[in-house]
Amino acid sequence: MDFNILAIILILIVAFLAGMEGILDQFQFHQPIIACSLVGLATGHMKECIMLGGALQLMALGWANVGAAVAPDAALASVASAIIFVKAGKFDAAGQNVAIGTAIALATAGLVLTMVVRTLSVVIVHQADREAEKGNFKGVEFWHMVALVCQGLRIAIPALLLLFIPSHIIQHALNSLPKWFTDGMTIGGGFVVAVGYAMVINLMANKEVWPFFFLGFAIAPLNELTLIATGIIGVCAAIIYLNVTSNGGGGNNGGGDGGSSASGDPLGDILNDY
């Protein structure tokens, strides 16, 4: 399907915000579940795009910047795959799998755009330094905004190019894909989801968090619970946990040995020592 002018404007706004949020991490517009849902809302296919965003979110769970290693670009993957998914018009499992496979490729390709923008940011930072030497705070703010706009355009420009590709070209390209390729995309996408989920489990693998992990599995099959009720249970459990650990820590420190007890989380113990 082709988009009207209002849908195009809304998608470009979502793409721009997702690009900026990839750096800011303030409102999480770059997360697949949010970006895909907003694209679906703009195009009238919210249900299908929420399902796509949920599948991509499981993949992105394990994506994180570690030191100088930059994670795949979740913002570009989310926006671009949602556009391709809607324009292709194939909302079945096969169409979703192809969109997910496309997202993986786009996420990797997005690293090139990230490198270009970050290289450009070096020049922008030097301009901000010059304004700071002059005592021009407005100038420093201006160049910070320029750098942020570049991050937004990093996603908005590829999205604009995809929007102007005729739908029949995308549909023909996807329909011409051989079955072995689409099946391979399905299997590969399943592997990536499993790896991302395993990385998250590995990060939370300590005795303090495991009970919440299994509690989630116990609550999930209860169909009577709404999302609001589930959220309330999660907030209450977190508050109870924080109160219990806070009181327990105070009691231990006031004991006869005068020492602090280990929490079972080595990183947490190191941070608490500081």
N, C-alpha and C positions, 0 to 999 in steps of 0.2 A: 504494500500500500504506500501511496505518496502522502506526505504530510502537508497540512495547510500552513499558512504563514504564522498563525498563533502557536501551533504545535512546534514549529521550527524555533521560534523565539524562546519558548519555554524550555525546550531541550538545550538550547545554547546557554541559557541561564544556569540550568542544572550542571552542564558540562563545565562552565566557568567556575561555579562554586565548588564543584568536585576537585578541580585542579588546584584551587587555593587551599582547600581543606586537606589536600595531600601533604601540605606543609604545616598548616596551622593546627590541625587535629582538634579544633574547637567544637564544631557541630557535627563532625563525622559524615559530611556529605559525600566523601570519597568512598565510604564503605559500600560494597556491592548491594547489600540489602536495601540501603537508602537510595543510592543513585539509580539503580534499576527500577525501584518502585516509583520514583519521581518521573523517570522517563515514561514508564507505563501510565502514570496519571496524566501526563501531557498528551499521550497518544491515544488514550482510551482503552488501553490493554493492561490495566493495573494488575489484574489477577495473574496473567501469564508472566509479567515482568517480575512480580513478587516471587514467583516460583523460581524464575531464573536467578534473581538476586540471592535467594536463599541457598541455591546450589553453589553459586560463586562465593558466597560468604563462607561456606565450609572450606573452600579452597584457600581463601584469604586469611583464615584463622592463623595459619602458620607463617604468613608473610610479615616480616619485621626487618627493619634496618638494624644491622649489627655492625658497629664500628664503621669502616669504610665500605662495607658490603651493603648495597642498596637493594631493597626488596623489589620484586616486579611491581609495575604500576597498576595498582588496583583501580584507580580512578578511570584511566583510559580503558582498561578491560571492561569495567562495568558499563560505562556510557556507550562505548562502541559496540559491545556485544548486544546490548539492549536495542540499539538502533537497528542493527543487522537482523536481530530476532524478529522485530516488529515488521520491518520492511519485507522480510522473506515471507511472512504470513504463514509459516509452518509452526503451529503452536503445540504440536505433539511432542512426544519424548524424543523422537529422532531430531526434530528441529532444535530442541533445547540442547541436546548433546552437541550438535554442530556449533551452536552459539557458544557453548562452554569451551569447546576446543578452540574456537576462534579467539575467545577471550584470553586463553593461555598464551597464544602467539602474540596477541596485541599487548599483553602485560609485559612480555619480554621486549618487544619492540619499543614500548614506551620508555624503557631505560635509556634509549638513545636520545629521545626528546628531553628526558630529565637531565642528561649530561650536558646537552646544548644550553638549557636554561640555567643550569648551575654555573656553567662557564661564563655565561652572560652576566650572572649575578656578581661575579668577581669585579667586573667593571662597574656595576651599579654600586657595590659597597664602597669602592674607592671614591665615587662621586659623593656618596653620603659622608665619607670621611672628610672630604674637602669642605662640605657645608658645615660639618661639625667644627672644623678648625676656625671657620668664620663666625661661629656662634649662631648660625642660622638653623634654628630648630625646625622651622617650617620646611626648609630644604632637605633636612635629614628625613623628616616624615614623608616628603614627596618621593624621595628615591626608594624608601621602603615600600611605598605604595606601588611604585613602578615595578619593583621586583615581584611583588605579590600579583600584580596584573599579568606579568609574564608567566607565572605559574598557572593562572587561570586560562590564558590563551594556549598553553601547552595542551590542554584537553579540548578547548572550544574549537580550535582550528581543525583538528582531525575530525571532530564531530560534524562540523559544517561541511567538510568534504564528503563525508559519508551520507549526509542528508541530501546532497544534490546528485548522488548516484541514483539513476532510475531504479525503481523497485524491480522491474522485470529483468534487469541485468543481474541483480543480486539473487533473485529467484532462480534464474537460469543457471547461474554459477553453482548454487547450492544443490540444485536438482541434478546437475551433471557430475556431482561427486560420486565416485564408485562406492559400492557397499562396504568393501574392505576398509576404505578410508573412514567412513562414518562409524563403522563398528570399532575401529581402532581408536577413534576419538572418544567413543563412549567408554571403552576400557581404560584408556589413558586418563580421562577425566575422573573416573572412579579411583584410580591410584592416587591422583593428586589430592583429592578430597581426603582419602585415608591418611596420607602423609601429613597433610595440614592438621588434621584432627589429632594425630599421634604426637605432633610437635607440641600442641597445646596441652595434651595430657602429660607429656614429659615435663613441661614447665610447672604444672600444678601438682606434681607427684610428691606430696608430703602428707603426713598424717593429719594435718590441720585442715586440709582442703578436701581430701577424699570423701568425708561424710557428706559434704554438700553435693559432690559429684553423683554419688549413688542416690541421694535424696531426690535429685532431679529426675533420675530414671524412675523412681517410685511414684513421683507425682505426675509425670508425663502421661501415663495411660488413663488418668482420671478425666473422662470427658465432661463431667459436670463442672469442672473448674474453668473459668474464663481466663483470658490473658491477664486481666486486671487482678483477679484473685491470686493467680500464680505470682504476679509481681509483688503483691502485698505479702505473700508468704516469704518470698525471697528477701524483701526488705526487713521483715520482722526477724527472720533467721540471722541476717547480717548484724542487726542491732543487738540481738541476744548474744551472738558470738563475741562482738566487740566488748560488750559489758562484762561477760564472763571472763574473757582473757584479761581485761583491764583489772578487774578485781582480783583475779588469780595472780597476776603479776605483782600487785601491791602486797598481797599476802605472803608471797614467796620472799619478796625482798625484805619483809619485816620479820622473817623467821630467825631462828637461833643462829643459823650458819651465816646470815648476813650476806650471802651471795645471791647471784641471779641464776635462775634455772633456764636451761636450754628449751627452746620452743619446738624443736624438731625441724625448724627451718634455718639452715646454716646462714643463708644470705640475710634473712631477717635478723638473726642474732648479731651478725656483723654490723648491720645498719643501726641496730639499737645501741650498740656500744659507742657509736658516734653521737 
